[in-house]
Amino acid sequence: MFSPRLPYPSIRSNRRDRFLCGRLLLLAAASVVGVESAAFAQNSSSSNVRSTDSTLATRSYYDGAETLGRVGREAILRRDILHQIKKFAHMQYLEEIKKIPEDVREEHREEYKNGILNQYLNSEEIFTQILDVHIRKLLFYNDYVVSRPKDQIEEQTKQLEAEFDAKMVPELKDSFGCRTLKELEDYFEREIGSDYAQEKRIFMQQTLGDLWMNYNLGEEDFDPTVVDLRRYYEAHRDVYRVEPRVRWQAMTVYFGRQRSKEEARRKIAHMGNAVQAESDPRRQEKLFAEVCRVDSEDVFASDGGYRDWTERGALRSQVVEDAIFSEDLPVGTLSRILEDENSLTIARVVERVSERIKSFPEVQEEVREKLIADRREAMRKTYEERLSKRFSIEIYAITPEEREKWFRSAERETESATGREIY
């Protein structure tokens, strides 16, 4: 696998990666402004890429025909999956390249981009998750196509195309630094290695499927009672636990070859005494920061010794951690001199949050939103299961074992989930 000289994020098979893969496709649909699922409520009567030089060619599930499989009437095109992987990788590259120092950024730009792209292209996890989401989108789109009159599909497609041109195109131009549509088309081909027209087509297909799903789910009048909310809260109290955390300052002096421990102790004692001489808490905090900038020797000195919110287990120094989290060190007061392996530190707590569980009134609305979201997600899964029984899912280029693991294949039925006959 390609390994650039500069580090880039590795792909791990965890929940976060699977979440990111699914969210990538959902965000596109969420970006459409002004197109609501209510558009489907009108006249609701029933009626009828380019290849690259990557190592993909060596992977069995990319080989063979351009069509990887089918969901009902819709083909699963290899180029559609590759397009989404490439765009996903490119968006990640644009975020990661910002973290490289500007003076070496241009030198490593291509190397960095190709490293991330190859990593994504060679990840079975990424491929499988994007394919999985794509299949689910096609289920919704299939049901939409067989359940709407042709003239309404054409009308709604034109409406969505207009919204794409008005809303999504400016967003894409801004993201990729393009001024014109021609520049955007060239950017997709040159930088992403795919096709702008394909981006639009996939967007249209998946968004129409999502809108149709939302229309079918409807706006259920579900309002959990206070009893429901409290029952959930009591069963999930740990979810609302607030871990202890501290925002603090510290000044540090090192000892070793260049300085004895006694010399270091004299220096930091002098620094601490200079701060302690100021009795006003507000002025003391500013003085602490000034002393740090001049005399402290750790990497936070230039920031006035300030540390951001810190939770237990985040520090290498157990001595310092125990001190700042102890109630024996009140907020705004200086600690004793804390000795570590090769350093002496004086800490000052700026703000401390103790461990606690949020009260029911604090989280009542959050719990309400959670229950409503869970109810809607359960409805979506039920709808998806009904569709999977009506539209056959066949994967040509994946082994039977993989097909059994990731997808549910069912015999084709003659009626859609909304009752429309399938021809």
C-alpha positions in Angstrom: 0.0 0.0 0.0 1.2 3.5 -0.7 2.9 5.2 2.2 3.6 9.0 1.9 6.4 10.6 3.9 3.9 12.7 5.7 1.3 11.0 7.9 -2.3 10.7 6.8 -5.3 9.2 8.6 -5.5 5.4 8.5 -8.8 3.6 7.8 -9.9 1.5 10.7 -12.9 -0.8 10.8 -14.8 0.9 13.5 -18.2 2.5 14.1 -16.9 6.0 13.4 -15.8 5.0 9.9 -19.1 3.2 9.1 -20.9 6.3 10.3 -18.8 8.6 8.2 -19.4 6.5 5.1 -23.2 6.6 5.5 -23.3 10.2 6.4 -21.3 11.2 3.3 -24.2 10.1 1.1 -26.9 11.5 3.3 -25.4 15.0 3.6 -25.9 15.5 -0.2 -29.6 15.0 0.1 -29.8 17.2 3.2 -28.2 20.1 1.3 -31.1 20.5 -1.0 -33.1 23.6 0.0 -36.7 24.1 -0.9 -37.6 20.6 -2.1 -39.8 18.9 0.5 -41.3 15.5 0.6 -44.7 17.2 0.4 -44.1 17.6 -3.3 -45.0 14.0 -3.7 -48.4 14.6 -2.1 -49.7 16.3 -5.2 -51.8 14.0 -7.5 -51.0 10.9 -5.6 -52.8 8.5 -8.0 -50.9 5.4 -8.9 -49.4 4.8 -12.4 -46.9 3.3 -13.9 -16.4 6.5 -15.8 -13.5 6.6 -16.4 -10.9 4.0 -15.1 -7.8 4.9 -13.2 -4.3 3.5 -12.8 -4.9 2.5 -9.2 -4.5 -1.1 -7.8 -8.3 -1.5 -8.1 -7.8 -3.6 -11.2 -6.4 -6.4 -9.0 -9.4 -6.6 -6.7 -11.8 -9.4 -7.6 -15.0 -7.4 -6.7 -14.1 -4.7 -9.2 -13.3 -7.1 -12.0 -15.8 -8.2 -14.7 -18.8 -6.3 -16.0 -19.5 -2.6 -15.4 -22.7 -3.7 -13.6 -22.0 -5.1 -10.1 -25.6 -6.1 -9.6 -29.2 -4.9 -9.5 -31.8 -3.6 -7.1 -35.2 -4.3 -8.7 -35.0 -2.5 -12.1 -32.0 -0.4 -11.3 -28.4 -1.5 -12.1 -25.6 -1.1 -9.5 -22.9 0.5 -11.6 -19.3 0.1 -10.7 -18.5 3.6 -11.7 -21.2 5.0 -9.3 -19.5 3.3 -6.4 -16.0 4.4 -7.5 -17.3 8.0 -8.0 -18.5 8.1 -4.4 -15.3 6.6 -3.0 -13.2 9.1 -4.9 -15.3 12.1 -3.9 -15.2 10.9 -0.2 -11.4 10.5 -0.4 -11.0 13.9 -2.0 -13.1 15.7 0.6 -11.0 14.0 3.3 -7.8 15.1 1.5 -9.0 18.8 1.4 -9.5 18.7 5.2 -6.2 16.9 5.9 -4.0 19.1 3.6 -4.9 22.1 5.7 -3.0 20.6 8.6 0.3 20.6 6.7 2.5 23.7 7.3 2.1 26.1 4.4 5.8 26.2 3.7 5.8 22.5 2.7 2.2 22.1 1.6 2.7 22.5 -2.1 5.7 20.2 -2.1 3.7 17.3 -0.7 0.2 18.0 -2.1 0.1 15.4 -4.8 1.8 12.8 -2.7 -0.6 13.4 0.1 -3.7 13.3 -2.2 -2.6 10.1 -3.9 -1.9 8.5 -0.5 -5.3 9.1 0.9 -7.0 8.2 -2.4 -5.2 4.8 -2.7 -6.0 4.1 1.0 -9.7 4.6 0.4 -9.7 2.8 -2.9 -8.1 -0.2 -1.3 -10.4 -0.4 1.7 -13.0 -3.2 1.6 -14.6 -1.5 4.6 -15.2 1.8 2.6 -16.2 0.0 -0.5 -18.7 -2.3 1.3 -20.3 0.5 3.3 -20.8 2.8 0.3 -22.2 0.0 -1.7 -24.5 -0.9 1.2 -25.8 2.6 1.4 -26.1 2.9 -2.4 -28.3 -0.3 -2.4 -30.6 1.1 0.3 -31.0 4.3 -1.7 -31.9 2.3 -4.8 -34.6 0.5 -2.8 -36.3 3.8 -2.1 -35.8 5.0 -5.7 -37.2 1.8 -7.1 -40.4 2.3 -5.1 -40.6 5.9 -6.2 -40.3 5.0 -9.9 -42.9 2.3 -9.9 -45.3 4.3 -7.7 -45.5 7.6 -9.5 -47.0 8.6 -12.9 -44.3 9.2 -15.6 -45.3 12.9 -16.0 -45.0 13.5 -12.3 -41.6 11.9 -12.2 -40.5 14.2 -15.1 -41.9 17.3 -13.3 -40.3 16.5 -10.0 -37.0 15.6 -11.6 -37.0 19.0 -13.4 -37.8 20.7 -10.1 -34.9 19.0 -8.3 -32.6 19.7 -11.2 -33.3 23.4 -10.8 -32.7 23.2 -7.1 -29.4 21.4 -7.7 -28.2 24.1 -10.1 -29.4 26.9 -7.8 -28.1 25.5 -4.5 -25.7 22.6 -4.9 -23.6 24.0 -7.8 -22.6 27.2 -5.9 -21.7 25.1 -2.9 -19.5 22.8 -5.0 -17.9 25.8 -6.7 -17.1 27.3 -3.3 -15.7 24.0 -1.9 -13.4 23.4 -4.8 -12.5 27.0 -5.6 -14.2 27.1 -9.0 -15.7 30.2 -10.6 -17.6 28.7 -13.5 -19.5 25.5 -14.3 -16.8 24.6 -16.9 -14.1 25.0 -14.2 -16.2 22.7 -11.9 -16.5 20.1 -14.6 -12.8 20.2 -15.3 -12.1 20.0 -11.5 -14.1 16.8 -11.2 -12.2 15.2 -14.1 -8.7 16.5 -13.2 -8.7 16.5 -9.3 -11.2 13.8 -8.4 -10.8 11.6 -11.4 -14.5 11.3 -12.1 -17.4 13.1 -13.9 -19.5 16.1 -12.7 -22.5 14.7 -14.7 -22.2 11.5 -12.7 -22.3 13.5 -9.5 -25.5 15.2 -10.5 -27.1 12.0 -11.7 -26.3 10.1 -8.4 -27.5 13.1 -6.4 -30.8 13.2 -8.3 -31.4 9.5 -7.9 -30.6 9.3 -4.2 -32.4 12.5 -3.3 -35.6 11.5 -5.1 -35.4 8.2 -3.2 -34.9 10.0 0.1 -37.8 12.4 -0.5 -40.1 9.5 -1.4 -39.1 7.6 1.8 -39.8 10.7 3.9 -43.2 11.1 2.1 -44.1 7.5 2.8 -43.1 7.8 6.5 -45.2 10.9 6.8 -45.3 13.2 9.8 -46.5 10.9 12.5 -48.1 12.7 15.4 -45.9 11.1 18.1 -45.5 13.0 21.3 -44.0 11.0 24.2 -45.6 11.5 27.6 -43.6 12.7 30.6 -43.9 9.2 32.0 -42.2 7.9 28.8 -39.5 10.5 29.1 -38.7 9.8 32.7 -38.7 6.0 32.2 -36.1 6.4 29.4 -34.1 8.8 31.5 -34.0 6.4 34.5 -32.9 3.5 32.3 -30.1 5.5 30.6 -28.8 7.7 33.5 -25.2 7.0 32.6 -25.7 8.6 29.2 -26.2 11.9 31.0 -23.2 11.6 33.2 -20.9 14.7 33.2 -17.3 13.6 33.7 -15.1 15.8 35.9 -12.9 18.3 34.0 -10.7 21.1 34.7 -9.4 24.2 32.9 -6.1 25.3 34.4 -2.7 27.1 34.2 0.7 25.8 35.1 4.3 27.0 35.2 7.1 24.5 34.9 10.9 24.4 35.5 13.0 21.5 34.4 16.1 20.0 36.2 18.7 17.5 35.1 22.1 17.9 33.3 21.8 21.7 32.9 20.3 22.5 36.3 20.2 20.7 39.7 16.8 20.0 41.4 17.7 22.6 44.1 18.3 25.3 41.5 15.1 24.5 39.8 13.2 24.6 43.1 14.6 28.0 43.9 13.6 29.3 40.5 10.0 28.1 40.6 9.6 29.1 44.2 10.6 32.6 43.2 8.0 32.5 40.3 5.3 31.3 42.6 6.0 33.9 45.2 5.8 36.6 42.6 2.3 35.5 41.7 1.2 34.8 45.3 2.1 38.4 46.3 -1.0 39.6 44.3 -4.1 39.1 46.4 -6.8 40.1 43.8 -7.8 36.8 42.0 -8.4 38.5 38.6 -5.0 40.3 38.7 -3.4 37.1 40.0 -4.5 35.1 37.0 -3.1 37.7 34.6 0.2 37.9 36.6 0.4 34.1 36.5 0.2 34.2 32.7 2.8 37.0 32.5 5.3 35.0 34.7 4.7 31.9 32.5 5.4 33.8 29.3 8.7 35.1 30.7 10.1 32.2 32.9 8.1 29.0 32.4 9.9 26.3 30.3 7.2 24.1 28.9 5.4 24.3 25.5 2.5 26.2 27.0 4.6 29.1 28.3 3.8 31.4 25.3 0.1 30.9 26.0 0.4 32.1 29.5 0.5 28.5 30.8 -3.2 28.0 30.0 -4.5 24.4 29.4 -7.9 23.8 27.8 -10.5 21.6 29.4 -8.8 18.4 30.7 -10.5 15.2 31.8 -9.0 12.5 34.0 -6.5 10.2 32.3 -5.4 12.8 29.8 -2.2 13.8 31.5 1.1 11.9 31.6 1.8 13.3 35.1 -0.2 11.6 37.7 1.1 14.0 40.3 -0.2 17.1 38.4 -3.5 15.4 37.5 -4.2 14.4 41.1 -3.6 17.9 42.3 -5.8 19.8 39.8 -8.7 17.4 40.3 -8.5 17.4 44.1 -11.0 19.5 46.0 -8.1 20.3 48.3 -6.9 22.8 45.6 -9.7 25.5 45.4 -10.3 27.3 42.2 -8.1 30.3 41.8 -5.4 29.2 44.3 -1.8 28.1 43.6 -0.8 24.5 44.3 2.3 23.4 46.2 5.4 22.7 44.1 4.6 19.4 42.3 7.6 17.2 41.6 7.8 14.9 38.6 10.7 12.8 37.1 12.5 15.8 35.7 10.3 18.8 36.3 8.7 21.0 39.0 5.3 22.5 38.5 2.9 25.0 40.1 -0.7 24.7 38.9 -3.6 27.0 39.3 -7.2 25.8 38.6 -9.2 28.4 36.5 -12.4 26.4 36.4 -13.5 23.0 37.6 -16.6 20.9 36.8 -17.3 18.1 39.2 -18.7 14.7 38.2 -22.4 14.5 38.2 -25.5 13.2 36.4 -27.6 15.8 34.7 -31.1 16.2 36.2 -34.2 15.2 34.4 -35.4 18.8 33.8 -32.0 19.6 32.2 -32.3 16.8 29.6 -36.1 16.5 29.2 -36.2 18.0 25.7 -33.1 16.0 24.7 -34.8 12.8 25.7 -38.0 13.8 23.9 -36.0 14.4 20.6 -34.2 11.1 21.2 -37.4 9.1 21.5 -39.0 10.8 18.5 -35.8 10.1 16.4 -35.8 6.5 17.5 -39.4 6.0 16.6 -38.8 7.5 13.1 -35.7 5.3 12.6 -37.7 2.2 13.5 -40.4 3.2 10.9 -37.6 3.7 8.3 -36.2 0.2 9.0 -39.7 -1.3 8.8 -40.3 0.4 5.4 -36.8 -0.7 4.2 -37.5 -4.3 5.2 -40.8 -4.2 3.3 -39.0 -3.0 0.2 -36.3 -5.6 0.5 -39.0 -8.3 0.2 -40.5 -6.7 -3.0 -37.4 -5.8 -4.9 -34.8 -8.5 -5.5 -31.2 -7.5 -4.6 -28.6 -9.3 -6.7 -24.8 -8.7 -6.4 -22.9 -10.3 -9.3 -19.3 -9.4 -8.4 -19.4 -10.3 -4.7 -19.1 -13.9 -3.3 -22.1 -15.6 -1.9 -20.6 -15.4 1.6 -20.2 -11.6 1.3 -23.7 -11.3 -0.2 -25.2 -13.2 2.7 -23.2 -11.1 5.2 -24.1 -7.7 3.9 -27.3 -7.8 1.9 -30.7 -9.4 2.1 -31.7 -11.0 -1.2 -35.4 -11.9 -1.6 -37.6 -13.2 -4.4 -39.1 -10.5 -6.6 -42.7 -9.8 -5.8 -45.3 -8.1 -8.0 -46.3 -5.2 -5.8 -44.4 -2.3 -4.4 -44.5 -1.3 -0.7 -47.0 1.4 -1.5 -49.3 -1.0 -3.3 -48.3 -0.2 -6.9 -48.1 -3.1 -9.2 -44.6 -3.8 -10.6 -44.5 -4.7 -14.3 
